């Protein structure tokens, strides 16, 4: 499972900011915020803090969206690096492209391409990433927007490891700023296996969005649990 994408957070912030300002897409949205979390809270708990930056550009009256996101992790647990105690650091870089096709007045079909890369600098230099094509259907209702999304993430990891997953997610964006989301991931490379799930919640007021998420990842020892909270602001 992957972290709640920076670009998805930026989308939520931008959507609520536009709704509050009673205007259409402005062509460009920039958001910044911070996340506090603990990886593997039920094993070797590893707390971190991560500044977040994201930008989205809208074309053709919002039909095309292009985004970039950055998240820099500072971990608080020291690790040994050639005899020195150092704090691990990690950079997450994301790119996204979406084409939104209107199906009538209340339905939208989105064709999405996402790329997420993680660079670990301390204690060792490692790179891993995910490229995911996805299809999302969104329906506008009286109580907000609901969507269902199917994605096929292709994972590339250190040591030339490669993986393919299926990711199914559902969400609801209310008319008053509340968002609820649930995603589940399944390995597809050799046999279908449940990899984990992630629950997300956020609430927006004016240009601020506060969010919380919790990731449950299957591993050889059971389930790893990684919660996080944070906020973003749209400028």
C-alpha positions as CSV (number, residue, x, y, z in Angstrom):
1,X,0.0,0.0,0.0
2,X,1.1,3.5,-0.6
3,X,0.7,6.7,1.4
4,X,-2.3,9.0,0.8
5,X,-1.0,10.7,-2.3
6,X,0.0,14.3,-2.1
7,X,-1.8,15.0,-5.4
8,X,-5.0,13.5,-4.0
9,X,-4.7,15.7,-0.9
10,X,-4.1,18.7,-3.2
11,X,-7.2,17.8,-5.2
12,X,-9.4,17.8,-2.1
13,X,-7.9,21.1,-1.0
14,X,-8.4,22.7,-4.4
15,X,-11.9,21.4,-4.8
16,X,-13.0,22.8,-1.4
17,X,-11.2,26.1,-1.9
18,X,-13.0,26.6,-5.3
19,X,-16.4,25.7,-3.7
20,X,-15.8,28.2,-0.9
21,X,-14.8,31.0,-3.3
22,X,-17.8,30.2,-5.5
23,X,-15.6,30.1,-8.6
24,X,-14.5,27.8,-11.3
25,X,-11.0,26.3,-11.5
26,X,-8.5,29.1,-11.4
27,X,-6.0,27.4,-13.8
28,X,-3.4,26.7,-11.0
29,X,-3.6,25.7,-7.4
30,X,-0.7,25.5,-4.9
31,X,-1.0,23.8,-1.5
32,X,1.4,23.3,1.4
33,X,1.1,21.5,4.7
34,X,2.7,19.0,7.1
35,X,2.1,15.4,8.1
36,X,2.9,13.7,11.4
37,X,2.9,9.9,11.5
38,X,4.2,6.6,12.9
39,X,5.2,3.8,10.6
40,X,4.7,0.3,12.0
41,X,3.2,1.5,15.2
42,X,2.6,-2.1,16.5
43,X,6.1,-3.3,15.7
44,X,9.2,-1.1,15.7
45,X,7.4,2.2,15.9
46,X,9.1,4.8,13.7
47,X,7.7,8.4,14.1
48,X,8.2,11.0,11.5
49,X,7.3,14.5,10.3
50,X,6.9,15.4,6.7
51,X,6.5,18.8,5.0
52,X,4.1,18.6,2.0
53,X,4.1,20.7,-1.2
54,X,1.8,20.2,-4.2
55,X,0.7,22.1,-7.3
56,X,-2.0,21.4,-9.9
57,X,-2.6,23.0,-13.3
58,X,-6.1,22.8,-14.9
59,X,-6.6,22.9,-18.7
60,X,-9.7,23.0,-20.9
61,X,-12.1,24.1,-18.1
62,X,-10.9,21.4,-15.7
63,X,-11.1,18.6,-18.2
64,X,-7.3,18.0,-18.0
65,X,-5.4,18.1,-14.7
66,X,-1.6,18.0,-14.3
67,X,0.0,17.8,-10.9
68,X,3.2,17.4,-9.0
69,X,3.7,16.7,-5.3
70,X,6.6,16.5,-2.9
71,X,6.8,15.1,0.6
72,X,10.1,15.0,2.7
73,X,10.2,12.6,5.6
74,X,12.3,13.2,8.7
75,X,12.4,10.1,11.0
76,X,13.1,10.4,14.7
77,X,14.5,7.0,15.4
78,X,18.3,6.9,14.9
79,X,19.9,4.2,12.9
80,X,23.6,3.2,12.5
81,X,25.4,4.3,9.4
82,X,29.1,3.2,9.3
83,X,29.5,3.7,13.0
84,X,27.5,6.9,13.2
85,X,24.0,7.4,14.6
86,X,21.9,9.2,12.0
87,X,18.3,10.1,11.4
88,X,16.8,8.5,8.3
89,X,15.4,10.8,5.6
90,X,13.3,10.1,2.6
91,X,11.9,12.1,-0.3
92,X,8.6,11.3,-2.0
93,X,8.0,12.7,-5.5
94,X,4.7,12.3,-7.3
95,X,3.4,13.2,-10.8
96,X,-0.2,12.9,-12.0
97,X,-2.2,13.4,-15.1
98,X,-6.0,13.1,-15.5
99,X,-8.5,13.5,-18.3
100,X,-12.1,14.1,-17.0
101,X,-14.8,13.1,-19.5
102,X,-18.3,14.4,-18.6
103,X,-21.0,11.8,-19.0
104,X,-24.1,14.0,-18.8
105,X,-24.6,16.7,-16.2
106,X,-23.8,14.6,-13.0
107,X,-21.3,11.9,-14.0
108,X,-17.6,12.0,-14.8
109,X,-15.3,9.3,-16.1
110,X,-11.6,10.1,-15.3
111,X,-8.6,8.5,-17.0
112,X,-5.6,8.8,-14.7
113,X,-1.9,8.2,-14.8
114,X,0.1,8.4,-11.5
115,X,3.8,8.0,-10.8
116,X,5.2,8.0,-7.3
117,X,8.9,7.6,-6.5
118,X,10.6,7.4,-3.1
119,X,14.3,8.2,-2.6
120,X,15.9,7.1,0.7
121,X,19.1,9.0,1.5
122,X,20.1,8.0,5.0
123,X,21.4,5.5,6.0
124,X,21.7,4.1,2.4
125,X,20.6,5.4,-1.0
126,X,17.6,3.4,-2.3
127,X,14.9,4.1,-4.9
128,X,11.5,2.6,-5.4
129,X,8.4,3.6,-7.2
130,X,5.0,3.0,-8.6
131,X,3.4,3.7,-11.9
132,X,-0.4,3.4,-11.9
133,X,-3.0,3.8,-14.7
134,X,-6.4,4.1,-13.2
135,X,-10.1,4.6,-14.1
136,X,-12.4,6.6,-11.8
137,X,-16.1,7.0,-12.1
138,X,-17.7,10.0,-10.1
139,X,-21.4,10.6,-9.6
140,X,-22.8,13.9,-8.3
141,X,-25.6,13.4,-5.8
142,X,-27.7,15.6,-3.6
143,X,-25.5,14.8,-0.6
144,X,-22.1,15.1,-2.4
145,X,-20.0,13.3,-4.8
146,X,-19.2,9.6,-4.7
147,X,-16.6,7.8,-6.7
148,X,-15.2,4.3,-7.4
149,X,-11.7,3.8,-8.8
150,X,-9.8,0.8,-10.2
151,X,-6.1,1.1,-10.6
152,X,-3.3,-1.3,-11.7
153,X,0.0,-0.2,-9.9
154,X,3.3,-1.4,-11.3
155,X,5.9,-1.4,-8.6
156,X,9.7,-1.2,-9.2
157,X,11.9,-1.7,-6.2
158,X,15.6,-2.1,-5.2
159,X,17.3,-5.2,-6.5
160,X,15.3,-5.1,-9.8
161,X,12.3,-6.5,-8.0
162,X,9.0,-5.9,-9.7
163,X,5.4,-6.3,-8.7
164,X,1.9,-5.8,-10.0
165,X,-1.1,-5.0,-7.9
166,X,-4.8,-4.2,-8.2
167,X,-6.1,-1.3,-6.2
168,X,-9.8,-0.7,-5.6
169,X,-10.9,2.5,-3.9
170,X,-14.2,4.2,-3.0
171,X,-14.8,7.7,-1.6
172,X,-17.4,10.3,-0.7
173,X,-16.9,14.1,-0.9
174,X,-19.7,15.8,1.0
175,X,-21.2,19.2,0.2
176,X,-19.9,20.6,3.6
177,X,-16.2,19.7,3.3
178,X,-16.1,16.1,4.7
179,X,-14.3,13.4,2.8
180,X,-14.3,9.7,3.5
181,X,-12.2,7.1,1.6
182,X,-11.3,3.4,1.6
183,X,-8.8,1.6,-0.6
184,X,-7.7,-2.0,-0.8
185,X,-4.8,-3.5,-2.6
186,X,-4.2,-7.0,-4.0
187,X,-1.1,-8.6,-5.4
188,X,-1.5,-9.9,-9.0
189,X,2.0,-11.0,-10.0
190,X,1.9,-14.8,-9.1
191,X,-1.4,-15.3,-7.4
192,X,-4.1,-13.0,-6.0
193,X,-3.2,-12.1,-2.4
194,X,-4.6,-9.4,-0.2
195,X,-1.8,-6.8,0.5
196,X,-3.5,-4.3,2.7
197,X,-6.0,-1.4,3.0
198,X,-6.1,2.2,3.9
199,X,-8.8,4.4,5.5
200,X,-8.8,8.1,4.9
201,X,-10.8,11.0,6.3
202,X,-10.4,14.8,5.8
203,X,-12.4,17.9,6.5
204,X,-12.0,21.3,4.7
205,X,-12.9,24.8,5.9
206,X,-12.2,27.6,3.6
207,X,-8.7,27.0,2.3
208,X,-7.6,24.6,5.0
209,X,-7.9,20.8,4.9
210,X,-7.2,18.6,7.9
211,X,-6.7,14.9,7.3
212,X,-6.1,11.6,9.0
213,X,-5.3,8.2,7.6
214,X,-4.4,4.7,8.7
215,X,-2.6,2.1,6.6
216,X,-2.8,-1.6,7.3
217,X,-0.2,-3.7,5.5
218,X,0.1,-7.4,5.4
219,X,3.6,-8.8,6.2
220,X,5.2,-12.1,7.3
221,X,4.6,-11.3,11.0
222,X,1.0,-10.2,10.7
223,X,-0.3,-6.7,10.0
224,X,1.7,-3.5,10.2
225,X,-0.3,-0.4,11.2
226,X,0.8,3.1,10.2
227,X,-1.4,6.0,11.2
228,X,-0.9,9.7,10.3
229,X,-2.5,13.1,10.7
230,X,-1.8,16.5,9.1
231,X,-3.2,19.5,7.3
232,X,-2.8,21.4,4.0
233,X,-3.5,25.0,3.0
234,X,-4.4,26.2,-0.5
235,X,-2.9,29.5,-1.7
